[in-house]
Amino acid sequence: MSELHTPRAVVTGGTRGLGLALTRELTARGWHVVINGRDAAVLAAAVAGLPRPERVTAIAGDVADPIHRSALVEAAGPRLDLLVNNASVLGAVPMPGLADYPLTDLEHAFAVNTVAPLRLVQLLLPALRRSGGRVVNLSSDAAVSAYPTWGGYGASKAALDLITAVLAEEHPEVRFYALDPGDMATELAAAAGEDPAGRPAPETVVPAVLRLAEADLPSGRYTAAALTPIRAGR
């Protein structure tokens, strides 16, 4: 596949979990993927462990940092097929009730989980328009259900869901998806005090993301469990 016709994606939070699993599969399918992670050493190790590291551009930094976001946009290039806003933070840990929630932690959760994805969409929209691209914003069931102590994280994801829906109405030339991946064995779940043992591996959610990236589905909110998988790997 020539560079001119190589599909390109930006996947935030690509050092572990779903972001890394998705990057592994996209590169196996011939995509070039721009990923990021806050820890440069962890990011380098993650890329080195991929079967096709030459198909990855890795940029260390925090999505809440405007300078880092600009670097991701520059690396994406003039045409982009897929943006996956996967990077997330839990917020205050241990997780408090909303009546006791530290506002600095709440502001940080919104900065990473809500504002950063929107800003990346704003910056990358011209490149996404050129390809009729897709945006997948990782959501959560906490965005639609009231779970004690999950209010800060859930509120940031609920706001992201609404942003996704409004962007879909405003820009029908690009597909916008909010994806609830369901329970996964991730560091975020462990940080929330939940036992990741017995939870599905992040790799099990990759087919749902591929479905949104490659099938002709209307913009909207989806759960991974409801999406018919596309066969992974080639």
CYANA upper distance limits for C-alpha pairs under 8 A (distance plus 0.5 A):
  1 MET  CA      5 HIS  CA      7.00
  1 MET  CA      6 THR  CA      6.70
  1 MET  CA     30 GLY  CA      8.03
  2 SER  CA      6 THR  CA      6.62
  6 THR  CA     30 GLY  CA      7.39
  6 THR  CA     31 TRP  CA      6.46
  6 THR  CA     32 HIS  CA      7.26
  7 PRO  CA     30 GLY  CA      7.88
  7 PRO  CA     31 TRP  CA      5.48
  7 PRO  CA     32 HIS  CA      6.85
  7 PRO  CA     80 LEU  CA      7.86
  7 PRO  CA     81 ASP  CA      6.52
  8 ARG  CA     31 TRP  CA      6.12
  8 ARG  CA     32 HIS  CA      5.38
  8 ARG  CA     33 VAL  CA      6.30
  8 ARG  CA     34 VAL  CA      8.35
  8 ARG  CA     76 ALA  CA      7.81
  8 ARG  CA     79 ARG  CA      8.11
  8 ARG  CA     80 LEU  CA      5.87
  8 ARG  CA     81 ASP  CA      5.92
  8 ARG  CA     82 LEU  CA      7.08
  9 ALA  CA     31 TRP  CA      7.67
  9 ALA  CA     32 HIS  CA      6.91
  9 ALA  CA     33 VAL  CA      5.29
  9 ALA  CA     34 VAL  CA      6.68
  9 ALA  CA     76 ALA  CA      7.83
  9 ALA  CA     80 LEU  CA      6.66
  9 ALA  CA     81 ASP  CA      6.34
  9 ALA  CA     82 LEU  CA      5.01
  9 ALA  CA     83 LEU  CA      6.15
  9 ALA  CA     84 VAL  CA      8.08
 10 VAL  CA     33 VAL  CA      6.18
 10 VAL  CA     34 VAL  CA      5.14
 10 VAL  CA     35 ILE  CA      6.46
 10 VAL  CA     72 LEU  CA      8.23
 10 VAL  CA     76 ALA  CA      7.20
 10 VAL  CA     80 LEU  CA      8.44
 10 VAL  CA     82 LEU  CA      6.86
 10 VAL  CA     83 LEU  CA      5.34
 10 VAL  CA     84 VAL  CA      6.63
 11 VAL  CA     19 GLY  CA      6.88
 11 VAL  CA     23 THR  CA      7.81
 11 VAL  CA     33 VAL  CA      7.41
 11 VAL  CA     34 VAL  CA      6.67
 11 VAL  CA     35 ILE  CA      5.52
 11 VAL  CA     36 ASN  CA      7.75
 11 VAL  CA     83 LEU  CA      6.61
 11 VAL  CA     84 VAL  CA      5.26
 11 VAL  CA     85 ASN  CA      6.81
 11 VAL  CA     86 ASN  CA      7.11
 12 THR  CA     19 GLY  CA      7.28
 12 THR  CA     35 ILE  CA      5.97
 12 THR  CA     36 ASN  CA      5.87
 12 THR  CA     37 GLY  CA      7.70
 12 THR  CA     63 VAL  CA      8.16
 12 THR  CA     84 VAL  CA      6.95
 12 THR  CA     85 ASN  CA      6.03
 12 THR  CA     86 ASN  CA      5.73
 12 THR  CA     87 ALA  CA      5.61
 13 GLY  CA     19 GLY  CA      6.05
 13 GLY  CA     20 LEU  CA      8.20
 13 GLY  CA     35 ILE  CA      7.36
 13 GLY  CA     36 ASN  CA      6.16
 13 GLY  CA     37 GLY  CA      5.86
 13 GLY  CA     85 ASN  CA      8.41
 13 GLY  CA     86 ASN  CA      6.15
 13 GLY  CA     87 ALA  CA      4.67
 13 GLY  CA     88 SER  CA      7.99
 14 GLY  CA     18 LEU  CA      8.11
 14 GLY  CA     19 GLY  CA      4.65
 14 GLY  CA     20 LEU  CA      5.13
 14 GLY  CA     23 THR  CA      7.48
 14 GLY  CA     35 ILE  CA      5.68
 14 GLY  CA     36 ASN  CA      6.10
 14 GLY  CA     37 GLY  CA      6.62
 14 GLY  CA     43 LEU  CA      8.16
 14 GLY  CA     86 ASN  CA      8.43
 14 GLY  CA     87 ALA  CA      8.27
 15 THR  CA     19 GLY  CA      7.14
 15 THR  CA     20 LEU  CA      5.88
 15 THR  CA     35 ILE  CA      8.34
 15 THR  CA     36 ASN  CA      7.62
 15 THR  CA     37 GLY  CA      6.25
 15 THR  CA     42 VAL  CA      7.17
 15 THR  CA     43 LEU  CA      5.75
 15 THR  CA     46 ALA  CA      6.03
 15 THR  CA     47 VAL  CA      8.24
 16 ARG  CA     20 LEU  CA      5.30
 16 ARG  CA     21 ALA  CA      7.85
 16 ARG  CA     46 ALA  CA      7.86
 17 GLY  CA     21 ALA  CA      6.76
 17 GLY  CA    185 ALA  CA      8.46
 17 GLY  CA    186 THR  CA      6.45
 17 GLY  CA    187 GLU  CA      8.32
 17 GLY  CA    202 PRO  CA      6.04
 17 GLY  CA    203 GLU  CA      8.34
 18 LEU  CA     22 LEU  CA      6.37
 18 LEU  CA     86 ASN  CA      8.29
 18 LEU  CA    202 PRO  CA      5.28
 18 LEU  CA    203 GLU  CA      6.95
 18 LEU  CA    205 VAL  CA      7.76
 18 LEU  CA    206 VAL  CA      7.58
 19 GLY  CA     23 THR  CA      6.64
 19 GLY  CA     86 ASN  CA      6.90
 19 GLY  CA     87 ALA  CA      8.42
 20 LEU  CA     24 ARG  CA      6.66
 20 LEU  CA     46 ALA  CA      8.01
 21 ALA  CA     25 GLU  CA      6.92
 21 ALA  CA    202 PRO  CA      7.26
 21 ALA  CA    203 GLU  CA      6.02
 21 ALA  CA    206 VAL  CA      7.40
 22 LEU  CA     26 LEU  CA      6.54
 22 LEU  CA    203 GLU  CA      7.89
 22 LEU  CA    206 VAL  CA      6.10
 22 LEU  CA    209 VAL  CA      8.38
 23 THR  CA     27 THR  CA      6.56
 23 THR  CA     33 VAL  CA      7.09
 23 THR  CA     35 ILE  CA      8.40
 24 ARG  CA     28 ALA  CA      6.76
 24 ARG  CA     50 LEU  CA      6.72
 24 ARG  CA     51 PRO  CA      7.85
 24 ARG  CA     52 ARG  CA      8.28
 25 GLU  CA     29 ARG  CA      6.81
 25 GLU  CA    206 VAL  CA      8.25
 25 GLU  CA    232 ALA  CA      7.52
 25 GLU  CA    233 GLY  CA      6.97
 26 LEU  CA     30 GLY  CA      7.00
 26 LEU  CA     31 TRP  CA      5.82
 26 LEU  CA     32 HIS  CA      8.08
 26 LEU  CA     33 VAL  CA      7.89
 27 THR  CA     31 TRP  CA      5.27
 27 THR  CA     32 HIS  CA      6.59
 27 THR  CA     33 VAL  CA      7.40
 27 THR  CA     52 ARG  CA      6.86
 27 THR  CA     55 ARG  CA      6.59
 27 THR  CA     56 VAL  CA      8.07
 28 ALA  CA     51 PRO  CA      8.28
 28 ALA  CA     52 ARG  CA      7.52
 28 ALA  CA    233 GLY  CA      6.87
 28 ALA  CA    234 ARG  CA      7.41
 29 ARG  CA    233 GLY  CA      6.91
 29 ARG  CA    234 ARG  CA      6.72
 30 GLY  CA     55 ARG  CA      8.48
 31 TRP  CA     55 ARG  CA      7.52
 32 HIS  CA     55 ARG  CA      5.30
 32 HIS  CA     56 VAL  CA      6.32
 32 HIS  CA     57 THR  CA      8.27
 33 VAL  CA     55 ARG  CA      6.92
 33 VAL  CA     56 VAL  CA      5.44
 33 VAL  CA     57 THR  CA      6.77
 34 VAL  CA     56 VAL  CA      6.28
 34 VAL  CA     57 THR  CA      5.12
 34 VAL  CA     58 ALA  CA      6.36
 34 VAL  CA     59 ILE  CA      8.08
 34 VAL  CA     72 LEU  CA      7.75
 34 VAL  CA     75 ALA  CA      7.42
 34 VAL  CA     76 ALA  CA      7.08
 35 ILE  CA     56 VAL  CA      7.67
 35 ILE  CA     57 THR  CA      6.78
 35 ILE  CA     58 ALA  CA      5.49
 35 ILE  CA     59 ILE  CA      6.88
 36 ASN  CA     43 LEU  CA      7.64
 36 ASN  CA     58 ALA  CA      6.09
 36 ASN  CA     59 ILE  CA      5.39
 36 ASN  CA     60 ALA  CA      5.82
 36 ASN  CA     61 GLY  CA      6.95
 36 ASN  CA     62 ASP  CA      8.33
 36 ASN  CA     72 LEU  CA      8.47
 37 GLY  CA     42 VAL  CA      8.20
 37 GLY  CA     43 LEU  CA      6.22
 37 GLY  CA     59 ILE  CA      7.53
 37 GLY  CA     60 ALA  CA      5.63
 37 GLY  CA     61 GLY  CA      6.24
 37 GLY  CA     62 ASP  CA      7.28
 38 ARG  CA     43 LEU  CA      8.22
 38 ARG  CA     60 ALA  CA      5.99
 38 ARG  CA     61 GLY  CA      5.03
 38 ARG  CA     62 ASP  CA      5.75
 39 ASP  CA     43 LEU  CA      6.59
 39 ASP  CA     60 ALA  CA      6.86
 39 ASP  CA     61 GLY  CA      7.69
 40 ALA  CA     44 ALA  CA      6.62
 40 ALA  CA     59 ILE  CA      8.37
 40 ALA  CA     60 ALA  CA      5.58
 40 ALA  CA     61 GLY  CA      8.13
 41 ALA  CA     45 ALA  CA      6.72
 42 VAL  CA     46 ALA  CA      6.63
 43 LEU  CA     47 VAL  CA      6.83
 43 LEU  CA     58 ALA  CA      7.59
 43 LEU  CA     60 ALA  CA      7.38
 44 ALA  CA     48 ALA  CA      6.62
 44 ALA  CA     58 ALA  CA      8.00
 45 ALA  CA     49 GLY  CA      6.78
 46 ALA  CA     50 LEU  CA      7.29
 47 VAL  CA     53 PRO  CA      6.13
 47 VAL  CA     56 VAL  CA      7.74
 47 VAL  CA     58 ALA  CA      7.96
 48 ALA  CA     53 PRO  CA      6.66
 49 GLY  CA     53 PRO  CA      8.15
 52 ARG  CA     56 VAL  CA      8.09
 57 THR  CA     75 ALA  CA      7.91
 59 ILE  CA     71 ALA  CA      8.13
 59 ILE  CA     72 LEU  CA      7.63
 60 ALA  CA     68 HIS  CA      8.47
 61 GLY  CA     65 ASP  CA      7.98
 61 GLY  CA     68 HIS  CA      6.26
 62 ASP  CA     68 HIS  CA      6.97
 62 ASP  CA     69 ARG  CA      8.49
 63 VAL  CA     68 HIS  CA      6.92
 63 VAL  CA     69 ARG  CA      6.39
 63 VAL  CA     87 ALA  CA      8.11
 63 VAL  CA    112 VAL  CA      6.91
 63 VAL  CA    116 ALA  CA      6.38
 64 ALA  CA     68 HIS  CA      8.41
 64 ALA  CA     69 ARG  CA      8.13
 64 ALA  CA    111 ALA  CA      6.39
 64 ALA  CA    112 VAL  CA      5.79
 64 ALA  CA    115 VAL  CA      8.27
 64 ALA  CA    116 ALA  CA      6.01
 65 ASP  CA     69 ARG  CA      6.84
 66 PRO  CA     70 SER  CA      6.78
 67 ILE  CA     71 ALA  CA      6.98
 68 HIS  CA     72 LEU  CA      6.92
 69 ARG  CA     73 VAL  CA      6.82
 69 ARG  CA    120 LEU  CA      7.26
 70 SER  CA     74 GLU  CA      6.71
 71 ALA  CA     75 ALA  CA      6.70
 72 LEU  CA     76 ALA  CA      6.65
 73 VAL  CA     77 GLY  CA      7.31
 73 VAL  CA    120 LEU  CA      8.15
 73 VAL  CA    123 LEU  CA      7.33
 73 VAL  CA    124 LEU  CA      6.86
 76 ALA  CA     80 LEU  CA      7.01
 77 GLY  CA    127 ALA  CA      7.86
 78 PRO  CA    126 PRO  CA      8.25
 78 PRO  CA    127 ALA  CA      5.62
 79 ARG  CA    126 PRO  CA      8.34
 79 ARG  CA    127 ALA  CA      4.73
 79 ARG  CA    128 LEU  CA      6.79
 79 ARG  CA    130 ARG  CA      6.40
 79 ARG  CA    131 SER  CA      6.81
 80 LEU  CA    124 LEU  CA      8.21
 80 LEU  CA    127 ALA  CA      5.55
 80 LEU  CA    128 LEU  CA      5.47
 80 LEU  CA    130 ARG  CA      7.94
 80 LEU  CA    131 SER  CA      6.82
 80 LEU  CA    133 GLY  CA      7.05
 81 ASP  CA    127 ALA  CA      8.44
 81 ASP  CA    128 LEU  CA      6.47
 81 ASP  CA    131 SER  CA      6.22
 81 ASP  CA    132 GLY  CA      7.60
 81 ASP  CA    133 GLY  CA      4.85
 81 ASP  CA    134 ARG  CA      6.70
 82 LEU  CA    128 LEU  CA      7.82
 82 LEU  CA    133 GLY  CA      6.11
 82 LEU  CA    134 ARG  CA      5.35
 82 LEU  CA    135 VAL  CA      6.29
 82 LEU  CA    136 VAL  CA      8.18
 82 LEU  CA    213 ALA  CA      7.30
 83 LEU  CA    121 VAL  CA      8.45
 83 LEU  CA    134 ARG  CA      6.90
 83 LEU  CA    135 VAL  CA      5.25
 83 LEU  CA    136 VAL  CA      6.73
 84 VAL  CA    135 VAL  CA      6.39
 84 VAL  CA    136 VAL  CA      5.22
 84 VAL  CA    137 ASN  CA      6.45
 84 VAL  CA    138 LEU  CA      8.00
 85 ASN  CA    117 PRO  CA      6.26
 85 ASN  CA    135 VAL  CA      8.17
 85 ASN  CA    136 VAL  CA      6.74
 85 ASN  CA    137 ASN  CA      5.35
 85 ASN  CA    138 LEU  CA      6.62
 86 ASN  CA    137 ASN  CA      7.08
 86 ASN  CA    138 LEU  CA      5.88
 87 ALA  CA    112 VAL  CA      7.89
 87 ALA  CA    113 ASN  CA      7.69
 88 SER  CA    109 ALA  CA      8.28
 88 SER  CA    112 VAL  CA      6.63
 88 SER  CA    113 ASN  CA      5.78
 89 VAL  CA    109 ALA  CA      6.43
 89 VAL  CA    112 VAL  CA      7.17
 89 VAL  CA    113 ASN  CA      7.26
 89 VAL  CA    153 TYR  CA      8.29
 89 VAL  CA    188 LEU  CA      7.98
 90 LEU  CA    109 ALA  CA      7.23
 90 LEU  CA    153 TYR  CA      6.23
 90 LEU  CA    188 LEU  CA      7.07
 90 LEU  CA    191 ALA  CA      8.27
 90 LEU  CA    192 ALA  CA      7.94
 91 GLY  CA     95 MET  CA      7.99
 91 GLY  CA    105 ASP  CA      5.96
 91 GLY  CA    106 LEU  CA      6.68
 91 GLY  CA    108 HIS  CA      7.51
 91 GLY  CA    109 ALA  CA      5.62
 91 GLY  CA    152 GLY  CA      7.15
 91 GLY  CA    153 TYR  CA      6.67
 92 ALA  CA     96 PRO  CA      7.44
 92 ALA  CA    101 TYR  CA      7.83
 92 ALA  CA    102 PRO  CA      7.68
 92 ALA  CA    105 ASP  CA      5.89
 92 ALA  CA    106 LEU  CA      7.75
 93 VAL  CA    191 ALA  CA      7.85
 93 VAL  CA    192 ALA  CA      7.69
 94 PRO  CA    192 ALA  CA      7.64
 95 MET  CA    149 THR  CA      5.96
 95 MET  CA    150 TRP  CA      7.52
 95 MET  CA    192 ALA  CA      7.36
 96 PRO  CA    100 ASP  CA      6.62
 96 PRO  CA    101 TYR  CA      6.21
 96 PRO  CA    149 THR  CA      5.66
 96 PRO  CA    150 TRP  CA      8.45
 97 GLY  CA    101 TYR  CA      6.54
 97 GLY  CA    148 PRO  CA      7.03
 97 GLY  CA    149 THR  CA      5.00
 97 GLY  CA    150 TRP  CA      8.03
 97 GLY  CA    151 GLY  CA      7.55
 98 LEU  CA    149 THR  CA      7.38
 98 LEU  CA    151 GLY  CA      6.62
 98 LEU  CA    152 GLY  CA      7.43
101 TYR  CA    105 ASP  CA      8.10
101 TYR  CA    106 LEU  CA      7.63
101 TYR  CA    152 GLY  CA      8.08
102 PRO  CA    106 LEU  CA      6.92
103 LEU  CA    107 GLU  CA      6.47
104 THR  CA    108 HIS  CA      6.75
105 ASP  CA    109 ALA  CA      6.69
106 LEU  CA    110 PHE  CA      6.83
106 LEU  CA    152 GLY  CA      6.44
106 LEU  CA    153 TYR  CA      8.46
107 GLU  CA    111 ALA  CA      6.56
108 HIS  CA    112 VAL  CA      6.75
109 ALA  CA    113 ASN  CA      6.23
109 ALA  CA    114 THR  CA      8.18
109 ALA  CA    152 GLY  CA      7.81
109 ALA  CA    153 TYR  CA      7.13
109 ALA  CA    156 SER  CA      7.07
110 PHE  CA    114 THR  CA      5.46
110 PHE  CA    115 VAL  CA      6.66
110 PHE  CA    156 SER  CA      5.68
111 ALA  CA    115 VAL  CA      5.38
111 ALA  CA    116 ALA  CA      6.44
112 VAL  CA    116 ALA  CA      5.80
112 VAL  CA    117 PRO  CA      7.98
113 ASN  CA    117 PRO  CA      7.24
113 ASN  CA    156 SER  CA      6.46
113 ASN  CA    157 LYS  CA      7.10
113 ASN  CA    160 LEU  CA      7.80
114 THR  CA    118 LEU  CA      6.94
114 THR  CA    156 SER  CA      6.29
114 THR  CA    157 LYS  CA      7.31
114 THR  CA    159 ALA  CA      7.11
114 THR  CA    160 LEU  CA      5.73
115 VAL  CA    119 ARG  CA      6.61
116 ALA  CA    120 LEU  CA      6.65
117 PRO  CA    121 VAL  CA      6.77
117 PRO  CA    137 ASN  CA      7.99
117 PRO  CA    160 LEU  CA      8.50
118 LEU  CA    122 GLN  CA      6.73
118 LEU  CA    163 ILE  CA      7.96
119 ARG  CA    123 LEU  CA      6.68
120 LEU  CA    124 LEU  CA      6.39
121 VAL  CA    125 LEU  CA      6.03
121 VAL  CA    135 VAL  CA      8.39
124 LEU  CA    128 LEU  CA      6.69
125 LEU  CA    129 ARG  CA      6.46
126 PRO  CA    130 ARG  CA      6.97
127 ALA  CA    131 SER  CA      7.49
128 LEU  CA    132 GLY  CA      6.39
128 LEU  CA    133 GLY  CA      5.19
128 LEU  CA    134 ARG  CA      7.64
128 LEU  CA    174 VAL  CA      7.28
129 ARG  CA    133 GLY  CA      6.79
129 ARG  CA    173 GLU  CA      6.97
129 ARG  CA    174 VAL  CA      6.70
132 GLY  CA    173 GLU  CA      6.36
132 GLY  CA    174 VAL  CA      5.72
132 GLY  CA    175 ARG  CA      8.06
133 GLY  CA    174 VAL  CA      5.86
133 GLY  CA    175 ARG  CA      6.97
134 ARG  CA    174 VAL  CA      6.35
134 ARG  CA    175 ARG  CA      5.21
134 ARG  CA    176 PHE  CA      6.46
134 ARG  CA    177 TYR  CA      8.15
134 ARG  CA    212 LEU  CA      8.22
134 ARG  CA    213 ALA  CA      6.73
135 VAL  CA    174 VAL  CA      8.11
135 VAL  CA    175 ARG  CA      6.71
135 VAL  CA    176 PHE  CA      5.35
135 VAL  CA    177 TYR  CA      6.52
136 VAL  CA    176 PHE  CA      6.73
136 VAL  CA    177 TYR  CA      5.28
136 VAL  CA    178 ALA  CA      6.36
136 VAL  CA    179 LEU  CA      7.17
136 VAL  CA    209 VAL  CA      8.13
136 VAL  CA    212 LEU  CA      8.07
137 ASN  CA    160 LEU  CA      7.98
137 ASN  CA    161 ASP  CA      8.35
137 ASN  CA    164 THR  CA      7.82
137 ASN  CA    176 PHE  CA      8.32
137 ASN  CA    177 TYR  CA      6.60
137 ASN  CA    178 ALA  CA      5.31
137 ASN  CA    179 LEU  CA      6.65
138 LEU  CA    178 ALA  CA      6.41
138 LEU  CA    179 LEU  CA      5.55
138 LEU  CA    180 ASP  CA      6.75
138 LEU  CA    181 PRO  CA      7.76
139 SER  CA    143 ALA  CA      7.42
139 SER  CA    157 LYS  CA      6.03
139 SER  CA    158 ALA  CA      8.17
139 SER  CA    160 LEU  CA      7.85
139 SER  CA    161 ASP  CA      7.36
139 SER  CA    178 ALA  CA      6.35
139 SER  CA    179 LEU  CA      5.80
139 SER  CA    180 ASP  CA      5.26
139 SER  CA    181 PRO  CA      7.75
140 SER  CA    144 VAL  CA      8.23
140 SER  CA    154 GLY  CA      7.72
140 SER  CA    157 LYS  CA      7.08
140 SER  CA    179 LEU  CA      7.97
140 SER  CA    180 ASP  CA      5.19
140 SER  CA    181 PRO  CA      7.29
140 SER  CA    182 GLY  CA      7.43
141 ASP  CA    145 SER  CA      6.60
141 ASP  CA    154 GLY  CA      8.35
141 ASP  CA    180 ASP  CA      6.76
141 ASP  CA    182 GLY  CA      7.58
142 ALA  CA    146 ALA  CA      7.08
142 ALA  CA    147 TYR  CA      7.11
142 ALA  CA    150 TRP  CA      7.17
142 ALA  CA    151 GLY  CA      8.19
142 ALA  CA    153 TYR  CA      7.90
142 ALA  CA    154 GLY  CA      5.03
142 ALA  CA    155 ALA  CA      8.37
142 ALA  CA    157 LYS  CA      7.99
142 ALA  CA    158 ALA  CA      8.34
143 ALA  CA    153 TYR  CA      8.46
143 ALA  CA    154 GLY  CA      4.94
143 ALA  CA    155 ALA  CA      6.65
143 ALA  CA    156 SER  CA      8.14
143 ALA  CA    157 LYS  CA      5.68
143 ALA  CA    158 ALA  CA      4.76
143 ALA  CA    161 ASP  CA      8.13
144 VAL  CA    154 GLY  CA      8.12
144 VAL  CA    158 ALA  CA      7.22
146 ALA  CA    150 TRP  CA      8.07
146 ALA  CA    151 GLY  CA      7.70
147 TYR  CA    151 GLY  CA      7.38
150 TRP  CA    154 GLY  CA      6.21
151 GLY  CA    155 ALA  CA      6.25
152 GLY  CA    156 SER  CA      6.94
153 TYR  CA    157 LYS  CA      6.90
154 GLY  CA    158 ALA  CA      6.48
155 ALA  CA    159 ALA  CA      6.65
156 SER  CA    160 LEU  CA      6.85
157 LYS  CA    161 ASP  CA      6.66
158 ALA  CA    162 LEU  CA      6.95
159 ALA  CA    163 ILE  CA      6.69
160 LEU  CA    164 THR  CA      6.56
160 LEU  CA    178 ALA  CA      8.45
161 ASP  CA    165 ALA  CA      6.83
161 ASP  CA    178 ALA  CA      6.41
161 ASP  CA    221 ARG  CA      7.96
162 LEU  CA    166 VAL  CA      6.65
163 ILE  CA    167 LEU  CA      6.56
164 THR  CA    168 ALA  CA      6.76
164 THR  CA    176 PHE  CA      6.48
164 THR  CA    177 TYR  CA      7.06
164 THR  CA    178 ALA  CA      6.87
164 THR  CA    220 GLY  CA      8.31
165 ALA  CA    169 GLU  CA      7.08
165 ALA  CA    176 PHE  CA      7.72
165 ALA  CA    177 TYR  CA      8.35
165 ALA  CA    219 SER  CA      8.25
165 ALA  CA    220 GLY  CA      6.95
165 ALA  CA    221 ARG  CA      8.39
166 VAL  CA    170 GLU  CA      6.72
167 LEU  CA    171 HIS  CA      6.30
167 LEU  CA    176 PHE  CA      7.49
168 ALA  CA    172 PRO  CA      6.15
168 ALA  CA    174 VAL  CA      7.72
168 ALA  CA    175 ARG  CA      6.96
168 ALA  CA    176 PHE  CA      5.87
168 ALA  CA    219 SER  CA      6.73
168 ALA  CA    220 GLY  CA      8.21
175 ARG  CA    218 PRO  CA      7.39
175 ARG  CA    219 SER  CA      5.64
176 PHE  CA    219 SER  CA      5.46
176 PHE  CA    220 GLY  CA      7.07
177 TYR  CA    212 LEU  CA      7.97
177 TYR  CA    219 SER  CA      5.90
177 TYR  CA    220 GLY  CA      5.59
177 TYR  CA    221 ARG  CA      6.19
177 TYR  CA    222 TYR  CA      7.67
178 ALA  CA    220 GLY  CA      6.84
178 ALA  CA    221 ARG  CA      5.04
178 ALA  CA    222 TYR  CA      6.69
179 LEU  CA    209 VAL  CA      8.48
179 LEU  CA    221 ARG  CA      6.40
179 LEU  CA    222 TYR  CA      5.49
179 LEU  CA    223 THR  CA      6.07
179 LEU  CA    224 ALA  CA      7.23
180 ASP  CA    221 ARG  CA      8.22
180 ASP  CA    222 TYR  CA      6.75
180 ASP  CA    223 THR  CA      5.11
180 ASP  CA    224 ALA  CA      6.64
181 PRO  CA    205 VAL  CA      6.75
181 PRO  CA    223 THR  CA      6.47
181 PRO  CA    224 ALA  CA      5.44
181 PRO  CA    225 ALA  CA      8.10
182 GLY  CA    223 THR  CA      7.60
182 GLY  CA    224 ALA  CA      7.17
182 GLY  CA    225 ALA  CA      7.96
183 ASP  CA    199 ARG  CA      6.82
183 ASP  CA    200 PRO  CA      7.22
184 MET  CA    189 ALA  CA      7.96
184 MET  CA    196 PRO  CA      7.72
184 MET  CA    199 ARG  CA      5.84
184 MET  CA    200 PRO  CA      5.50
184 MET  CA    201 ALA  CA      6.15
184 MET  CA    202 PRO  CA      6.19
185 ALA  CA    189 ALA  CA      7.19
185 ALA  CA    190 ALA  CA      8.38
185 ALA  CA    196 PRO  CA      5.02
185 ALA  CA    197 ALA  CA      7.38
185 ALA  CA    198 GLY  CA      8.24
185 ALA  CA    199 ARG  CA      5.59
185 ALA  CA    200 PRO  CA      6.39
185 ALA  CA    201 ALA  CA      5.87
185 ALA  CA    202 PRO  CA      7.08
186 THR  CA    190 ALA  CA      7.01
186 THR  CA    196 PRO  CA      7.15
186 THR  CA    201 ALA  CA      8.36
186 THR  CA    202 PRO  CA      7.85
187 GLU  CA    191 ALA  CA      6.54
188 LEU  CA    192 ALA  CA      6.80
189 ALA  CA    193 GLY  CA      7.17
189 ALA  CA    194 GLU  CA      5.99
189 ALA  CA    195 ASP  CA      7.78
189 ALA  CA    196 PRO  CA      7.02
190 ALA  CA    194 GLU  CA      5.66
190 ALA  CA    195 ASP  CA      6.53
190 ALA  CA    196 PRO  CA      6.66
200 PRO  CA    204 THR  CA      7.06
201 ALA  CA    205 VAL  CA      8.30
202 PRO  CA    206 VAL  CA      7.59
205 VAL  CA    209 VAL  CA      7.27
205 VAL  CA    224 ALA  CA      6.76
206 VAL  CA    210 LEU  CA      6.74
207 PRO  CA    211 ARG  CA      6.60
207 PRO  CA    229 PRO  CA      5.40
207 PRO  CA    230 ILE  CA      6.07
207 PRO  CA    231 ARG  CA      7.49
207 PRO  CA    232 ALA  CA      6.89
208 ALA  CA    212 LEU  CA      7.06
208 ALA  CA    224 ALA  CA      5.71
208 ALA  CA    225 ALA  CA      8.27
208 ALA  CA    227 LEU  CA      6.15
208 ALA  CA    228 THR  CA      7.55
208 ALA  CA    229 PRO  CA      6.20
208 ALA  CA    230 ILE  CA      7.99
209 VAL  CA    213 ALA  CA      6.65
209 VAL  CA    224 ALA  CA      8.23
210 LEU  CA    214 GLU  CA      6.31
210 LEU  CA    215 ALA  CA      8.30
210 LEU  CA    229 PRO  CA      8.12
210 LEU  CA    230 ILE  CA      6.97
211 ARG  CA    215 ALA  CA      5.80
211 ARG  CA    227 LEU  CA      7.51
211 ARG  CA    228 THR  CA      7.61
211 ARG  CA    229 PRO  CA      6.62
211 ARG  CA    230 ILE  CA      6.23
212 LEU  CA    216 ASP  CA      8.14
212 LEU  CA    217 LEU  CA      7.12
222 TYR  CA    226 ALA  CA      7.53
222 TYR  CA    227 LEU  CA      7.92
223 THR  CA    227 LEU  CA      7.32
